[in-house]
Amino acid sequence: MSLTNQRFVGSTQQELAPLRLEPLKVERQSITIPGLPAQLAPLTIAQLSDFHYDDTRLSERLLIEAIAAANAAHPDLVALTGDFITNAPTPIHRLTPHLSKLQSRYGVVAVLGNHDYYQHQARTIVTEALERIGITVLWNAIAYPFGEQFPVVGLADLWSGDFQPVQVMGQLDPDIPRLVLSHNPDSAVPLRRWRVDLQLSGHTHGGQIVLPNGEALPSFLLRLRQWLPRAIARRFWKECTKVILHWEWSQGYHRVGSNQLYVNRGLGTYFPGRWRCPPELTLLQLQSANTSE
């Protein structure tokens, strides 16, 4: 996610020094999964997202704190929802020693974000680095850490040109609950045609700046454009919607039709920093429910 002009891409640490940082916040959310096998419930999923690890947008202190907090929760699964890097892929080799310390009962699964494939070979480099430390990277694929009764689907990024839910979701029995990882929350729109008991996304950074009324700044700018001159309004629309269209899903829990969506605010930060929008570790407790309820 980036709401910046392209001149900020690849900025040096000195240029990004004024970033406003906020302390980590652990968000806890209980979610009912119809049909979740009783022998699995409750399940604790720890979600981390949007590291943007490049020595400028995520501090070592915050990263270490987030991993320690995730481990302290003794999760059953860790889900990583993309944007491990920002531009060049080489920082992934400094990030993975930290990620290798993540602990969970059923392992760590991940999907890639839009920044993880922008540069030539970035997708391969990031994927191989994560897999070397035992993280399962899903790109239009299904994993079964909990067994066949509760699969984990990982989709290619919505903007990658390879987002193919038809071929993936079609492999699953519609009567079986599933967890879906998809970096961009806008993917919840095309996914409405399938059963998605819980979609985990990131990408938005929560808007990074949240107004006192609880609204993300980009959402406010999109509303404001109706009172602005057309040229300025078009600029707001272009800058905000190049990240996502549905800023109402910028963070937290949402219902999208009959599906459930949770959007993590991420750890990394873009210019000008965060205000009232702290970096996030999400601890989701999945509860069982009968499909008839």
ChimeraX attribute file (.defattr): number of C-alpha atoms within 10 A of each C-alpha:
attribute: neighborCount
match mode: 1-to-1
recipient: residues
	/A:1	24
	/A:2	21
	/A:3	19
	/A:4	13
	/A:5	9
	/A:6	9
	/A:7	7
	/A:8	14
	/A:9	13
	/A:10	14
	/A:11	12
	/A:12	12
	/A:13	12
	/A:14	8
	/A:15	12
	/A:16	18
	/A:17	13
	/A:18	11
	/A:19	15
	/A:20	14
	/A:21	21
	/A:22	16
	/A:23	13
	/A:24	18
	/A:25	16
	/A:26	16
	/A:27	15
	/A:28	13
	/A:29	15
	/A:30	14
	/A:31	18
	/A:32	17
	/A:33	23
	/A:34	19
	/A:35	20
	/A:36	23
	/A:37	18
	/A:38	11
	/A:39	8
	/A:40	15
	/A:41	15
	/A:42	19
	/A:43	19
	/A:44	23
	/A:45	23
	/A:46	29
	/A:47	28
	/A:48	27
	/A:49	32
	/A:50	31
	/A:51	23
	/A:52	26
	/A:53	26
	/A:54	23
	/A:55	13
	/A:56	20
	/A:57	22
	/A:58	19
	/A:59	17
	/A:60	14
	/A:61	8
	/A:62	17
	/A:63	19
	/A:64	14
	/A:65	15
	/A:66	22
	/A:67	19
	/A:68	14
	/A:69	18
	/A:70	23
	/A:71	16
	/A:72	11
	/A:73	14
	/A:74	16
	/A:75	22
	/A:76	20
	/A:77	21
	/A:78	26
	/A:79	22
	/A:80	30
	/A:81	29
	/A:82	28
	/A:83	26
	/A:84	28
	/A:85	27
	/A:86	27
	/A:87	19
	/A:88	17
	/A:89	24
	/A:90	15
	/A:91	17
	/A:92	24
	/A:93	14
	/A:94	13
	/A:95	21
	/A:96	18
	/A:97	13
	/A:98	13
	/A:99	19
	/A:100	15
	/A:101	13
	/A:102	21
	/A:103	21
	/A:104	19
	/A:105	13
	/A:106	14
	/A:107	16
	/A:108	25
	/A:109	24
	/A:110	27
	/A:111	29
	/A:112	30
	/A:113	31
	/A:114	21
	/A:115	23
	/A:116	26
	/A:117	23
	/A:118	16
	/A:119	12
	/A:120	10
	/A:121	12
	/A:122	19
	/A:123	18
	/A:124	12
	/A:125	16
	/A:126	23
	/A:127	21
	/A:128	15
	/A:129	20
	/A:130	23
	/A:131	14
	/A:132	11
	/A:133	14
	/A:134	14
	/A:135	22
	/A:136	20
	/A:137	23
	/A:138	20
	/A:139	21
	/A:140	21
	/A:141	18
	/A:142	20
	/A:143	17
	/A:144	13
	/A:145	17
	/A:146	16
	/A:147	10
	/A:148	13
	/A:149	15
	/A:150	18
	/A:151	18
	/A:152	22
	/A:153	26
	/A:154	28
	/A:155	27
	/A:156	23
	/A:157	26
	/A:158	20
	/A:159	12
	/A:160	13
	/A:161	8
	/A:162	12
	/A:163	17
	/A:164	16
	/A:165	21
	/A:166	13
	/A:167	11
	/A:168	16
	/A:169	22
	/A:170	10
	/A:171	11
	/A:172	17
	/A:173	11
	/A:174	12
	/A:175	11
	/A:176	17
	/A:177	23
	/A:178	27
	/A:179	20
	/A:180	24
	/A:181	31
	/A:182	32
	/A:183	32
	/A:184	26
	/A:185	26
	/A:186	19
	/A:187	20
	/A:188	24
	/A:189	12
	/A:190	11
	/A:191	18
	/A:192	14
	/A:193	14
	/A:194	16
	/A:195	20
	/A:196	23
	/A:197	20
	/A:198	23
	/A:199	26
	/A:200	26
	/A:201	35
	/A:202	30
	/A:203	29
	/A:204	27
	/A:205	27
	/A:206	29
	/A:207	27
	/A:208	29
	/A:209	19
	/A:210	19
	/A:211	15
	/A:212	9
	/A:213	6
	/A:214	10
	/A:215	16
	/A:216	24
	/A:217	17
	/A:218	25
	/A:219	21
	/A:220	13
	/A:221	15
	/A:222	20
	/A:223	14
	/A:224	12
	/A:225	17
	/A:226	11
	/A:227	9
	/A:228	12
	/A:229	9
	/A:230	11
	/A:231	9
	/A:232	12
	/A:233	17
	/A:234	15
	/A:235	13
	/A:236	18
	/A:237	17
	/A:238	13
	/A:239	17
	/A:240	22
	/A:241	16
	/A:242	11
	/A:243	18
	/A:244	19
	/A:245	15
	/A:246	16
	/A:247	22
	/A:248	14
	/A:249	24
	/A:250	28
	/A:251	24
	/A:252	18
	/A:253	18
	/A:254	16
	/A:255	12
	/A:256	15
	/A:257	11
	/A:258	11
	/A:259	18
	/A:260	22
	/A:261	22
	/A:262	24
	/A:263	27
	/A:264	29
	/A:265	28
	/A:266	32
	/A:267	28
	/A:268	29
	/A:269	28
	/A:270	22
	/A:271	20
	/A:272	16
	/A:273	19
	/A:274	22
	/A:275	15
	/A:276	16
	/A:277	24
	/A:278	23
	/A:279	30
	/A:280	24
	/A:281	24
	/A:282	27
	/A:283	21
	/A:284	19
	/A:285	20
	/A:286	20
	/A:287	19
	/A:288	19
	/A:289	15
	/A:290	12
	/A:291	11
	/A:292	6
	/A:293	6
